[in-house]
Amino acid sequence: MSHKAGFVNILGNPNVGKSTIMNALVGEKLSIITSKAQTTRQRIMGIVNGDDFQIVYSDTPGILKPRYKLQETMMNSVNLALSDADMIIYVTDVTEKGANEGEYIDKIKESEIPVLVVVNKVDLSNQDELEKIAGLWHASFPGSPVIPVSALKNFNLDVLLNAILSKLPEGEPYFPKDQLTDKIERFFASEIIREKILIHYKKEIPYSVEIEIESFSEEKSLIRIRAVIHVVRDSQKGIIIGHKGSMLKRVGTEARRDMEGFFRKKVFLEVYVKVSKDWRDKSDMLKKFGYR
């Protein structure tokens, strides 16, 4: 029996549900999900194995025009996804009526990598509207299947998986069969905290924040984590902490509960806030935080 294996890279604009698609296909919450744009900052791989296949999914940041160095590194992840993909899932949703022909759409076409166009959130539309949307995407990506799904409702994901498997190249697994992702546990601890900040704070705050895991110590029945929330300005530190520490306590409590579910172990979490001015434009700090 032949074995299939390949990198399936997930691209698209912000807010179309790329991370929800990734998590649904992998069967685990690897990418954080919020209603805010630019939720995903780093490329995250999720590995799915079957008896005769291995799919390495890659969730990338949403396509945008960079305004500072952090966003430049985010777009580097998108460019990398175009260079090493065996297949591209281009995610859109029912609010995008067709592709805005631009640099990245052109790059995808020029790459000649097989593309599946996935129209997410179809539970918010109707059949007539979907047919019109599908027609527009067929025009943008001639010859590429256009697959309507609802990741939230788990609709048509089996059809999407079969389409992926039909285009997956033959090859041996890239990763051990029991490996779920390329990221380490510290990364997921930091992302869980950042998700809570994206949920509970407004305006510029979530985009001015980076989480550093200073220590991650795993014992037999407990994980001890010390995390620092870096902000850009002094005023943001006060907002993050809140009146008498109420907001920071809320973020820490919710993050700890999610970590215990993710790591399946009790967690002792300490969270502090530090002002690191202009960290988004400092190459040394971006490297320290894991951006390349």
C-alpha positions as CSV (number, residue, x, y, z in Angstrom):
1,M,0.0,0.0,0.0
2,S,1.4,3.4,-1.0
3,H,1.8,6.1,1.7
4,K,1.0,9.8,1.3
5,A,2.6,12.7,3.1
6,G,2.7,16.4,2.5
7,F,2.6,19.9,3.9
8,V,-0.8,21.6,3.6
9,N,-0.5,25.3,4.2
10,I,-3.5,27.3,5.2
11,L,-3.6,30.9,3.9
12,G,-6.2,33.7,3.7
13,N,-7.1,37.1,5.0
14,P,-7.7,37.9,8.7
15,N,-11.0,37.0,10.2
16,V,-12.1,34.3,7.8
17,G,-11.7,31.5,10.3
18,K,-8.3,29.9,9.3
19,S,-7.5,28.9,12.8
20,T,-10.9,27.3,13.3
21,I,-10.4,25.3,10.1
22,M,-6.9,24.2,11.3
23,N,-8.2,23.1,14.8
24,A,-11.1,21.3,13.3
25,L,-9.0,19.3,10.9
26,V,-6.4,18.5,13.5
27,G,-8.9,17.7,16.2
28,E,-7.1,19.7,18.8
29,K,-7.1,23.4,19.7
30,L,-3.6,24.3,18.6
31,S,-4.3,27.8,17.2
32,I,-6.0,30.4,19.4
33,I,-9.3,31.8,18.2
34,T,-10.9,35.2,18.7
35,S,-13.1,37.6,16.8
36,K,-10.1,40.0,16.4
37,A,-8.0,40.2,13.3
38,Q,-4.3,39.2,13.5
39,T,-4.9,36.7,16.2
40,T,-2.3,34.3,14.6
41,R,1.2,35.7,14.8
42,Q,3.4,32.7,14.2
43,R,3.2,29.7,11.9
44,I,1.8,26.7,13.8
45,M,1.9,23.1,12.5
46,G,-0.6,20.5,13.3
47,I,0.1,16.9,12.3
48,V,-2.6,14.4,11.4
49,N,-1.8,10.7,10.8
50,G,-3.7,7.9,9.3
51,D,-2.8,4.3,8.4
52,D,-1.5,5.4,5.0
53,F,-1.0,9.2,5.2
54,Q,0.5,12.0,7.2
55,I,-0.9,15.6,6.7
56,V,1.2,18.4,8.1
57,Y,-1.2,21.4,8.3
58,S,0.3,24.8,8.8
59,D,-1.7,27.8,10.1
60,T,-0.2,31.1,9.1
61,P,-0.9,34.7,10.0
62,G,-3.5,36.5,7.9
63,I,-2.3,38.3,4.8
64,L,-1.8,42.0,5.6
65,K,0.4,45.0,4.7
66,P,3.1,45.3,7.5
67,R,3.2,48.5,9.6
68,Y,6.0,47.5,11.9
69,K,8.7,44.8,12.2
70,L,6.5,42.3,14.0
71,Q,4.1,42.3,11.1
72,E,7.0,41.9,8.7
73,T,8.0,38.7,10.5
74,M,4.3,37.6,10.3
75,M,4.3,38.0,6.6
76,N,7.7,36.1,6.4
77,S,5.7,33.1,7.7
78,V,3.2,33.6,4.8
79,N,6.0,33.7,2.3
80,L,7.6,30.6,3.7
81,A,4.3,28.8,3.5
82,L,4.3,29.5,-0.2
83,S,7.8,28.1,-0.6
84,D,7.4,24.7,1.1
85,A,3.8,23.8,0.5
86,D,2.7,20.6,-1.3
87,M,-0.8,22.0,-1.3
88,I,-2.5,25.3,-0.3
89,I,-5.9,25.6,1.4
90,Y,-7.0,29.2,0.7
91,V,-9.6,30.1,3.3
92,T,-12.3,32.7,2.6
93,D,-15.8,33.1,4.0
94,V,-19.3,34.1,2.9
95,T,-18.6,37.8,3.5
96,E,-15.7,37.8,0.9
97,K,-17.5,37.9,-2.4
98,G,-14.4,37.1,-4.4
99,A,-10.6,37.5,-4.5
100,N,-9.1,40.9,-4.6
101,E,-6.5,40.2,-7.2
102,G,-3.3,41.3,-5.4
103,E,0.3,40.3,-4.7
104,Y,-0.4,37.1,-2.7
105,I,-3.2,35.8,-4.9
106,D,-0.8,36.3,-7.8
107,K,2.0,34.5,-5.9
108,I,-0.2,31.6,-5.2
109,K,-1.2,31.3,-8.8
110,E,2.4,31.6,-10.0
111,S,3.6,28.9,-7.6
112,E,1.6,26.3,-9.5
113,I,1.0,24.6,-6.1
114,P,-2.4,22.7,-6.0
115,V,-5.0,24.9,-4.3
116,L,-8.3,24.1,-2.5
117,V,-10.5,27.1,-2.0
118,V,-12.5,26.7,1.3
119,V,-15.5,29.0,1.8
120,N,-16.0,29.0,5.6
121,K,-19.0,30.1,7.7
122,V,-21.6,28.7,5.2
123,D,-24.1,28.4,8.1
124,L,-24.4,32.2,7.8
125,S,-25.5,32.0,4.1
126,N,-27.9,30.3,1.7
127,Q,-27.7,28.1,-1.3
128,D,-28.2,30.8,-4.0
129,E,-25.6,33.1,-2.3
130,L,-23.1,30.2,-2.0
131,E,-23.4,29.4,-5.7
132,K,-22.6,33.0,-6.6
133,I,-19.7,33.1,-4.2
134,A,-18.3,29.7,-5.5
135,G,-18.6,31.1,-9.1
136,L,-16.4,34.1,-8.3
137,W,-13.8,31.9,-6.6
138,H,-13.8,29.5,-9.5
139,A,-13.0,32.5,-11.7
140,S,-10.1,33.5,-9.5
141,F,-8.7,30.0,-9.2
142,P,-9.6,28.2,-12.4
143,G,-9.4,24.4,-12.0
144,S,-9.3,24.5,-8.2
145,P,-12.1,22.9,-6.2
146,V,-14.2,25.3,-4.1
147,I,-15.5,23.6,-1.0
148,P,-18.1,25.2,1.3
149,V,-17.6,24.3,5.0
150,S,-18.6,25.5,8.5
151,A,-15.7,24.7,10.8
152,L,-17.8,25.9,13.7
153,K,-20.6,23.5,12.9
154,N,-18.3,20.7,11.7
155,F,-20.0,20.8,8.3
156,N,-18.4,19.3,5.2
157,L,-15.0,18.7,6.8
158,D,-15.1,15.1,5.7
159,V,-15.4,16.3,2.1
160,L,-12.5,18.7,2.6
161,L,-10.4,15.9,4.1
162,N,-11.1,13.6,1.1
163,A,-10.2,16.4,-1.3
164,I,-6.9,16.9,0.6
165,L,-6.1,13.2,0.5
166,S,-6.9,13.1,-3.2
167,K,-4.2,15.7,-4.0
168,L,-1.6,14.7,-1.3
169,P,1.6,13.4,-2.9
170,E,3.1,10.0,-2.1
171,G,5.9,10.0,0.4
172,E,7.0,8.9,3.8
173,P,6.0,10.6,7.1
174,Y,8.0,13.7,8.0
175,F,7.3,13.4,11.7
176,P,6.9,10.6,14.2
177,K,3.4,9.2,14.2
178,D,2.7,10.3,17.8
179,Q,3.8,13.9,17.3
180,L,1.0,16.4,17.2
181,T,2.7,19.7,16.5
182,D,6.1,21.4,16.0
183,K,5.7,23.8,18.9
184,I,6.9,23.3,22.4
185,E,4.7,23.5,25.6
186,R,5.9,27.0,26.5
187,F,4.5,28.3,23.2
188,F,1.0,27.0,24.0
189,A,1.2,28.4,27.5
190,S,2.0,31.9,26.1
191,E,-0.7,31.6,23.4
192,I,-3.4,30.7,26.0
193,I,-2.5,33.9,28.0
194,R,-2.5,36.0,24.8
195,E,-5.9,34.6,23.8
196,K,-7.4,35.9,27.1
197,I,-5.9,39.3,26.4
198,L,-7.4,39.4,22.9
199,I,-10.8,38.5,24.4
200,H,-10.9,40.9,27.4
201,Y,-9.1,44.0,26.1
202,K,-10.1,46.4,23.4
203,K,-8.5,48.8,20.8
204,E,-4.7,48.7,20.6
205,I,-4.0,46.7,23.8
206,P,-4.0,43.1,22.3
207,Y,-1.7,44.2,19.5
208,S,0.7,45.8,21.8
209,V,1.2,42.7,24.0
210,E,3.6,39.8,23.8
211,I,3.8,37.0,26.3
212,E,7.2,35.6,27.5
213,I,7.3,32.4,29.5
214,E,10.2,33.0,31.9
215,S,10.0,29.6,33.5
216,F,8.2,26.4,32.8
217,S,8.8,23.7,35.4
218,E,7.0,20.4,35.2
219,E,6.7,18.2,38.3
220,K,4.9,14.9,38.7
221,S,1.4,16.3,39.3
222,L,1.9,20.1,38.7
223,I,3.3,22.5,36.2
224,R,4.8,25.8,37.5
225,I,4.7,28.6,35.0
226,R,6.0,32.2,35.4
227,A,4.8,34.5,32.6
228,V,5.6,38.1,31.7
229,I,3.1,40.2,29.7
230,H,5.1,42.8,27.8
231,V,3.4,46.0,26.8
232,V,4.6,49.0,24.7
233,R,3.6,51.9,27.0
234,D,3.3,52.7,30.7
235,S,-0.4,53.5,30.4
236,Q,-1.0,50.0,29.0
237,K,0.5,48.4,32.0
238,G,-2.2,49.9,34.2
239,I,-5.0,48.8,31.8
240,I,-3.7,45.3,31.8
241,I,-3.5,45.1,35.6
242,G,-6.9,46.8,36.1
243,H,-8.4,48.3,39.3
244,K,-6.7,46.6,42.3
245,G,-5.3,43.9,40.0
246,S,-8.8,42.7,38.9
247,M,-8.2,42.4,35.2
248,L,-4.8,40.6,35.6
249,K,-6.4,38.2,38.1
250,R,-9.2,37.4,35.6
251,V,-6.7,36.8,32.8
252,G,-4.5,34.6,35.0
253,T,-7.4,32.6,36.3
254,E,-9.0,31.9,32.9
255,A,-5.6,31.1,31.4
256,R,-4.7,28.7,34.2
257,R,-8.0,26.8,33.7
258,D,-7.4,26.5,30.0
259,M,-3.8,25.4,30.6
260,E,-4.9,22.6,32.9
261,G,-7.3,21.4,30.2
262,F,-4.6,21.5,27.6
263,F,-1.8,20.0,29.6
264,R,-4.1,17.7,31.5
265,K,-2.3,18.6,34.7
266,K,-2.6,21.1,37.6
267,V,-1.0,24.4,36.8
268,F,0.4,27.0,39.2
269,L,0.6,30.3,37.2
270,E,2.3,33.5,38.1
271,V,1.7,36.5,35.7
272,Y,3.5,39.8,35.7
273,V,3.4,42.9,33.5
274,K,6.5,44.7,32.1
275,V,6.8,47.8,29.9
276,S,9.1,47.0,26.9
277,K,8.9,50.1,24.8
278,D,8.7,49.6,21.0
279,W,9.3,45.8,21.2
280,R,7.3,45.4,18.0
281,D,10.1,47.2,16.1
282,K,13.2,45.8,17.8
283,S,14.8,42.9,16.1
284,D,16.5,41.6,19.2
285,M,13.3,41.4,21.2
286,L,11.4,39.8,18.3
287,K,14.0,37.2,18.1
288,K,13.9,36.6,21.8
289,F,10.1,36.1,21.5
290,G,10.6,33.5,18.8
291,Y,9.9,35.5,15.6
292,R,12.1,35.0,12.6
